[in-house]
Amino acid sequence: MKLLDKLIIKDFLKTYVFVVLMLILIVLVLDFTEKNDAYIRNDVPSREVLKYMGNYGLYLNNLLTPITVFISVIFITSKMAGRTEIIAILSSGVSFPRLLRPFIFAAMMIGGISFLLNGWVLPVATKGVTEFKLTYLEKTRTTTDPNIHIKVGADSYAYLSRFFKSGNTGYAFTLETIRDGELINKISADRIVWDTAKHEWTMINWRLRELKDKKEEYTVGEKLDTALTITPADFDLPPNHHETLKLPELSRQIRVLEERGADNVAFYKIERYVRFMSPFAAIILTFIGVIMSARKTRGGSGFQIAMGFLLAFIYILLFILSRTFAENGATYPILAVWLPNIVFALTGLVLYKTVPR
């Protein structure tokens, strides 16, 4: 049986790599065709385009993993069933769980590689895709969006009317400390400038208002150095910032945001949940794929492959919906993120009752 295990694992991985490459190449060609005019108009260097396509290909590999794994499993298993190999294996006394072993082992290999890609490689690729679009397609802005509000501590809130990245300067700055619904103090400044040497902020033309024992103290000054838990990078984070952090960086960012009491920490936690959840999808979908295609059918494997596509798209749709629910404030975000795997695992257990013995 060891020889058969090696053959199944080899065919599974070869088919998986082939399907991945074909789907990625098709999408990359379509993407290049769509953006080619923009490349010419913005005079984008060929080297940057190739680098972008490489990064985008890695992103697509992660996105298409459920489809590619499912299609690969169904193609291999249905081919074996069509040649009556599965019937012969089961008739020789090999149990169906034993037949599943090489498939699950190959799926675990794909899941392990997927975890490494999600944790350390894909964030770099995603960051590269984002930077390419901002630099050549959407053009990098010199200022951030107006009216920036950011929580910098458990009871502290900062506000800027505008932040200019070129000079690391913000205008109309306000920092308020509010505790139990009451304003404790408020400091305002015409400008706030980041000192790259000291790694701290300098407030220009500042005004401090403090409320103590129903009295108000008012202090003004020209310059004041202050240490805040934010840096210029915090004012211009891309919408997908949580997707551009490696796993250790993501965990560190979560700790920083929790110390600040930031409201957007849930997005970073959900991203971490997803990275630990995604590798298990390959194992679950492999389990279902083998069960679905283990029977020999008169119409060949075309219908089974079509069903594989359908179920894989259902999985991706359910994953997108569950992640959206989690990000929109689900009571148990980790349960929402794991919902697709739970649903498909239960479906696999039900289908297992129908496998040939």
Contacts in CASP RR format, 6 or more apart in sequence:
PFRMAT RR
TARGET T0000
AUTHOR 0000-0000-0000
METHOD contacts of the structure
MODEL  1
MKLLDKLIIKDFLKTYVFVVLMLILIVLVLDFTEKNDAYIRNDVPSREVL
KYMGNYGLYLNNLLTPITVFISVIFITSKMAGRTEIIAILSSGVSFPRLL
RPFIFAAMMIGGISFLLNGWVLPVATKGVTEFKLTYLEKTRTTTDPNIHI
KVGADSYAYLSRFFKSGNTGYAFTLETIRDGELINKISADRIVWDTAKHE
WTMINWRLRELKDKKEEYTVGEKLDTALTITPADFDLPPNHHETLKLPEL
SRQIRVLEERGADNVAFYKIERYVRFMSPFAAIILTFIGVIMSARKTRGG
SGFQIAMGFLLAFIYILLFILSRTFAENGATYPILAVWLPNIVFALTGLV
LYKTVPR
1 94 0 8 1.000
1 98 0 8 1.000
4 89 0 8 1.000
4 102 0 8 1.000
5 101 0 8 1.000
5 102 0 8 1.000
5 105 0 8 1.000
6 102 0 8 1.000
8 76 0 8 1.000
8 102 0 8 1.000
8 103 0 8 1.000
8 106 0 8 1.000
9 102 0 8 1.000
9 105 0 8 1.000
9 106 0 8 1.000
9 109 0 8 1.000
11 76 0 8 1.000
12 72 0 8 1.000
12 73 0 8 1.000
12 76 0 8 1.000
12 102 0 8 1.000
12 103 0 8 1.000
12 106 0 8 1.000
13 106 0 8 1.000
13 109 0 8 1.000
13 110 0 8 1.000
15 72 0 8 1.000
15 75 0 8 1.000
15 76 0 8 1.000
16 68 0 8 1.000
16 69 0 8 1.000
16 72 0 8 1.000
16 106 0 8 1.000
16 110 0 8 1.000
19 68 0 8 1.000
19 71 0 8 1.000
19 72 0 8 1.000
19 75 0 8 1.000
20 61 0 8 1.000
20 64 0 8 1.000
20 68 0 8 1.000
23 60 0 8 1.000
23 64 0 8 1.000
23 67 0 8 1.000
23 68 0 8 1.000
24 57 0 8 1.000
24 60 0 8 1.000
24 61 0 8 1.000
24 64 0 8 1.000
27 57 0 8 1.000
27 60 0 8 1.000
28 53 0 8 1.000
28 56 0 8 1.000
28 57 0 8 1.000
28 60 0 8 1.000
31 53 0 8 1.000
31 56 0 8 1.000
32 49 0 8 1.000
32 53 0 8 1.000
35 137 0 8 1.000
38 44 0 8 1.000
38 136 0 8 1.000
38 137 0 8 1.000
39 49 0 8 1.000
39 136 0 8 1.000
42 136 0 8 1.000
42 137 0 8 1.000
44 136 0 8 1.000
48 132 0 8 1.000
48 136 0 8 1.000
51 128 0 8 1.000
51 132 0 8 1.000
52 128 0 8 1.000
52 129 0 8 1.000
52 132 0 8 1.000
54 125 0 8 1.000
55 124 0 8 1.000
55 125 0 8 1.000
55 126 0 8 1.000
55 128 0 8 1.000
55 129 0 8 1.000
55 132 0 8 1.000
56 125 0 8 1.000
56 129 0 8 1.000
57 125 0 8 1.000
58 117 0 8 1.000
58 121 0 8 1.000
58 122 0 8 1.000
58 125 0 8 1.000
59 122 0 8 1.000
59 125 0 8 1.000
59 126 0 8 1.000
59 129 0 8 1.000
61 117 0 8 1.000
62 114 0 8 1.000
62 117 0 8 1.000
62 118 0 8 1.000
62 122 0 8 1.000
62 278 0 8 1.000
63 316 0 8 1.000
65 110 0 8 1.000
65 114 0 8 1.000
65 278 0 8 1.000
65 281 0 8 1.000
65 282 0 8 1.000
66 281 0 8 1.000
66 282 0 8 1.000
66 285 0 8 1.000
66 312 0 8 1.000
66 315 0 8 1.000
66 316 0 8 1.000
66 319 0 8 1.000
67 309 0 8 1.000
67 312 0 8 1.000
67 313 0 8 1.000
67 316 0 8 1.000
69 107 0 8 1.000
69 110 0 8 1.000
69 281 0 8 1.000
69 282 0 8 1.000
69 285 0 8 1.000
69 286 0 8 1.000
70 285 0 8 1.000
70 286 0 8 1.000
70 288 0 8 1.000
70 289 0 8 1.000
70 308 0 8 1.000
70 309 0 8 1.000
70 311 0 8 1.000
70 312 0 8 1.000
70 315 0 8 1.000
71 305 0 8 1.000
71 308 0 8 1.000
71 309 0 8 1.000
71 312 0 8 1.000
73 103 0 8 1.000
73 107 0 8 1.000
73 285 0 8 1.000
73 286 0 8 1.000
73 289 0 8 1.000
73 290 0 8 1.000
73 293 0 8 1.000
74 289 0 8 1.000
74 292 0 8 1.000
74 293 0 8 1.000
74 301 0 8 1.000
74 304 0 8 1.000
74 305 0 8 1.000
74 307 0 8 1.000
74 308 0 8 1.000
75 301 0 8 1.000
75 305 0 8 1.000
77 86 0 8 1.000
77 103 0 8 1.000
77 289 0 8 1.000
77 290 0 8 1.000
77 293 0 8 1.000
77 294 0 8 1.000
78 293 0 8 1.000
78 297 0 8 1.000
78 300 0 8 1.000
78 301 0 8 1.000
78 302 0 8 1.000
78 304 0 8 1.000
78 305 0 8 1.000
79 301 0 8 1.000
80 86 0 8 1.000
81 87 0 8 1.000
81 293 0 8 1.000
81 294 0 8 1.000
81 295 0 8 1.000
81 296 0 8 1.000
81 297 0 8 1.000
82 296 0 8 1.000
82 297 0 8 1.000
82 300 0 8 1.000
82 301 0 8 1.000
84 296 0 8 1.000
86 99 0 8 1.000
86 294 0 8 1.000
86 296 0 8 1.000
86 356 0 8 1.000
87 296 0 8 1.000
87 356 0 8 1.000
89 99 0 8 1.000
90 96 0 8 1.000
90 99 0 8 1.000
90 356 0 8 1.000
90 357 0 8 1.000
96 294 0 8 1.000
96 355 0 8 1.000
96 356 0 8 1.000
96 357 0 8 1.000
99 290 0 8 1.000
100 287 0 8 1.000
100 290 0 8 1.000
103 286 0 8 1.000
103 287 0 8 1.000
103 290 0 8 1.000
104 283 0 8 1.000
104 286 0 8 1.000
104 287 0 8 1.000
106 286 0 8 1.000
107 282 0 8 1.000
107 283 0 8 1.000
107 285 0 8 1.000
107 286 0 8 1.000
107 287 0 8 1.000
108 282 0 8 1.000
108 283 0 8 1.000
110 282 0 8 1.000
111 278 0 8 1.000
111 279 0 8 1.000
111 280 0 8 1.000
111 282 0 8 1.000
111 283 0 8 1.000
112 279 0 8 1.000
114 278 0 8 1.000
114 279 0 8 1.000
114 282 0 8 1.000
115 275 0 8 1.000
115 276 0 8 1.000
115 278 0 8 1.000
115 279 0 8 1.000
118 247 0 8 1.000
118 274 0 8 1.000
118 275 0 8 1.000
118 278 0 8 1.000
118 279 0 8 1.000
119 246 0 8 1.000
119 247 0 8 1.000
119 275 0 8 1.000
120 246 0 8 1.000
120 247 0 8 1.000
123 243 0 8 1.000
123 244 0 8 1.000
123 245 0 8 1.000
123 246 0 8 1.000
123 249 0 8 1.000
123 250 0 8 1.000
124 244 0 8 1.000
124 246 0 8 1.000
126 240 0 8 1.000
126 243 0 8 1.000
126 244 0 8 1.000
127 244 0 8 1.000
128 244 0 8 1.000
130 238 0 8 1.000
130 240 0 8 1.000
130 244 0 8 1.000
134 140 0 8 1.000
134 238 0 8 1.000
141 165 0 8 1.000
142 164 0 8 1.000
142 165 0 8 1.000
142 166 0 8 1.000
143 162 0 8 1.000
143 163 0 8 1.000
143 164 0 8 1.000
143 165 0 8 1.000
144 162 0 8 1.000
144 163 0 8 1.000
144 165 0 8 1.000
144 235 0 8 1.000
144 236 0 8 1.000
146 161 0 8 1.000
146 162 0 8 1.000
147 159 0 8 1.000
147 160 0 8 1.000
147 161 0 8 1.000
148 158 0 8 1.000
148 159 0 8 1.000
148 160 0 8 1.000
148 161 0 8 1.000
148 162 0 8 1.000
148 163 0 8 1.000
148 235 0 8 1.000
149 157 0 8 1.000
149 158 0 8 1.000
149 159 0 8 1.000
150 157 0 8 1.000
150 158 0 8 1.000
150 159 0 8 1.000
150 230 0 8 1.000
150 234 0 8 1.000
150 235 0 8 1.000
150 262 0 8 1.000
151 157 0 8 1.000
151 158 0 8 1.000
151 260 0 8 1.000
151 261 0 8 1.000
151 262 0 8 1.000
151 263 0 8 1.000
152 158 0 8 1.000
152 175 0 8 1.000
152 228 0 8 1.000
152 229 0 8 1.000
152 230 0 8 1.000
152 260 0 8 1.000
153 229 0 8 1.000
153 259 0 8 1.000
153 260 0 8 1.000
153 261 0 8 1.000
153 262 0 8 1.000
154 260 0 8 1.000
154 261 0 8 1.000
155 177 0 8 1.000
155 178 0 8 1.000
155 179 0 8 1.000
155 184 0 8 1.000
156 175 0 8 1.000
156 176 0 8 1.000
156 177 0 8 1.000
157 175 0 8 1.000
157 176 0 8 1.000
157 178 0 8 1.000
158 173 0 8 1.000
158 174 0 8 1.000
158 175 0 8 1.000
158 228 0 8 1.000
158 230 0 8 1.000
159 172 0 8 1.000
159 173 0 8 1.000
159 174 0 8 1.000
159 175 0 8 1.000
159 176 0 8 1.000
160 170 0 8 1.000
160 171 0 8 1.000
160 172 0 8 1.000
160 173 0 8 1.000
160 192 0 8 1.000
160 235 0 8 1.000
161 170 0 8 1.000
161 171 0 8 1.000
161 172 0 8 1.000
162 170 0 8 1.000
162 171 0 8 1.000
162 172 0 8 1.000
163 169 0 8 1.000
163 170 0 8 1.000
163 171 0 8 1.000
163 232 0 8 1.000
163 235 0 8 1.000
163 236 0 8 1.000
164 170 0 8 1.000
164 171 0 8 1.000
165 232 0 8 1.000
165 236 0 8 1.000
167 193 0 8 1.000
168 193 0 8 1.000
168 194 0 8 1.000
168 196 0 8 1.000
168 232 0 8 1.000
169 191 0 8 1.000
169 192 0 8 1.000
169 193 0 8 1.000
169 194 0 8 1.000
170 191 0 8 1.000
170 192 0 8 1.000
170 193 0 8 1.000
171 190 0 8 1.000
171 191 0 8 1.000
171 192 0 8 1.000
172 188 0 8 1.000
172 190 0 8 1.000
173 188 0 8 1.000
173 189 0 8 1.000
173 190 0 8 1.000
173 191 0 8 1.000
173 192 0 8 1.000
173 203 0 8 1.000
174 186 0 8 1.000
174 187 0 8 1.000
174 188 0 8 1.000
174 189 0 8 1.000
175 186 0 8 1.000
175 187 0 8 1.000
175 188 0 8 1.000
175 228 0 8 1.000
176 183 0 8 1.000
176 185 0 8 1.000
176 186 0 8 1.000
177 183 0 8 1.000
177 184 0 8 1.000
177 185 0 8 1.000
177 186 0 8 1.000
178 184 0 8 1.000
182 211 0 8 1.000
183 211 0 8 1.000
184 210 0 8 1.000
184 211 0 8 1.000
185 208 0 8 1.000
185 209 0 8 1.000
185 210 0 8 1.000
185 211 0 8 1.000
186 208 0 8 1.000
186 209 0 8 1.000
187 203 0 8 1.000
187 206 0 8 1.000
187 207 0 8 1.000
187 208 0 8 1.000
187 209 0 8 1.000
188 206 0 8 1.000
188 207 0 8 1.000
188 209 0 8 1.000
189 203 0 8 1.000
189 204 0 8 1.000
189 205 0 8 1.000
189 206 0 8 1.000
189 207 0 8 1.000
189 224 0 8 1.000
190 204 0 8 1.000
190 205 0 8 1.000
191 203 0 8 1.000
191 204 0 8 1.000
191 205 0 8 1.000
192 201 0 8 1.000
192 202 0 8 1.000
192 203 0 8 1.000
192 204 0 8 1.000
193 201 0 8 1.000
193 202 0 8 1.000
193 204 0 8 1.000
194 200 0 8 1.000
194 201 0 8 1.000
194 202 0 8 1.000
194 231 0 8 1.000
194 232 0 8 1.000
195 201 0 8 1.000
195 202 0 8 1.000
195 225 0 8 1.000
198 225 0 8 1.000
199 231 0 8 1.000
200 225 0 8 1.000
200 226 0 8 1.000
200 227 0 8 1.000
200 228 0 8 1.000
201 225 0 8 1.000
201 226 0 8 1.000
201 227 0 8 1.000
201 228 0 8 1.000
202 223 0 8 1.000
202 224 0 8 1.000
202 225 0 8 1.000
202 226 0 8 1.000
203 223 0 8 1.000
203 224 0 8 1.000
203 225 0 8 1.000
203 226 0 8 1.000
204 222 0 8 1.000
204 223 0 8 1.000
205 220 0 8 1.000
205 221 0 8 1.000
205 222 0 8 1.000
206 220 0 8 1.000
206 221 0 8 1.000
206 222 0 8 1.000
206 223 0 8 1.000
206 224 0 8 1.000
207 218 0 8 1.000
207 219 0 8 1.000
207 220 0 8 1.000
207 221 0 8 1.000
208 217 0 8 1.000
208 218 0 8 1.000
208 219 0 8 1.000
208 220 0 8 1.000
209 216 0 8 1.000
209 217 0 8 1.000
209 218 0 8 1.000
210 216 0 8 1.000
210 217 0 8 1.000
210 218 0 8 1.000
210 219 0 8 1.000
229 256 0 8 1.000
229 259 0 8 1.000
229 260 0 8 1.000
238 244 0 8 1.000
242 250 0 8 1.000
242 253 0 8 1.000
242 267 0 8 1.000
242 268 0 8 1.000
242 270 0 8 1.000
242 271 0 8 1.000
243 271 0 8 1.000
245 253 0 8 1.000
245 268 0 8 1.000
245 271 0 8 1.000
247 272 0 8 1.000
247 275 0 8 1.000
250 268 0 8 1.000
250 271 0 8 1.000
250 272 0 8 1.000
250 275 0 8 1.000
251 272 0 8 1.000
253 268 0 8 1.000
254 265 0 8 1.000
254 268 0 8 1.000
254 269 0 8 1.000
254 272 0 8 1.000
257 264 0 8 1.000
257 265 0 8 1.000
257 268 0 8 1.000
258 265 0 8 1.000
266 326 0 8 1.000
266 327 0 8 1.000
266 329 0 8 1.000
266 333 0 8 1.000
267 327 0 8 1.000
269 333 0 8 1.000
270 323 0 8 1.000
270 326 0 8 1.000
270 327 0 8 1.000
270 333 0 8 1.000
270 337 0 8 1.000
273 326 0 8 1.000
273 333 0 8 1.000
273 334 0 8 1.000
273 337 0 8 1.000
273 338 0 8 1.000
274 323 0 8 1.000
274 337 0 8 1.000
277 337 0 8 1.000
277 338 0 8 1.000
277 341 0 8 1.000
280 341 0 8 1.000
281 315 0 8 1.000
281 340 0 8 1.000
281 341 0 8 1.000
281 344 0 8 1.000
284 341 0 8 1.000
284 344 0 8 1.000
284 345 0 8 1.000
284 348 0 8 1.000
285 311 0 8 1.000
285 312 0 8 1.000
285 315 0 8 1.000
285 344 0 8 1.000
287 345 0 8 1.000
287 348 0 8 1.000
288 311 0 8 1.000
288 344 0 8 1.000
288 347 0 8 1.000
288 348 0 8 1.000
288 351 0 8 1.000
289 308 0 8 1.000
291 348 0 8 1.000
291 351 0 8 1.000
291 352 0 8 1.000
291 354 0 8 1.000
291 355 0 8 1.000
292 304 0 8 1.000
292 307 0 8 1.000
292 308 0 8 1.000
292 311 0 8 1.000
292 351 0 8 1.000
293 301 0 8 1.000
293 304 0 8 1.000
294 355 0 8 1.000
294 356 0 8 1.000
295 356 0 8 1.000
297 303 0 8 1.000
297 304 0 8 1.000
315 340 0 8 1.000
315 344 0 8 1.000
318 339 0 8 1.000
318 340 0 8 1.000
318 343 0 8 1.000
319 340 0 8 1.000
322 336 0 8 1.000
322 337 0 8 1.000
322 339 0 8 1.000
322 340 0 8 1.000
323 336 0 8 1.000
323 337 0 8 1.000
325 336 0 8 1.000
326 333 0 8 1.000
326 334 0 8 1.000
326 336 0 8 1.000
326 337 0 8 1.000
327 333 0 8 1.000
330 336 0 8 1.000
END
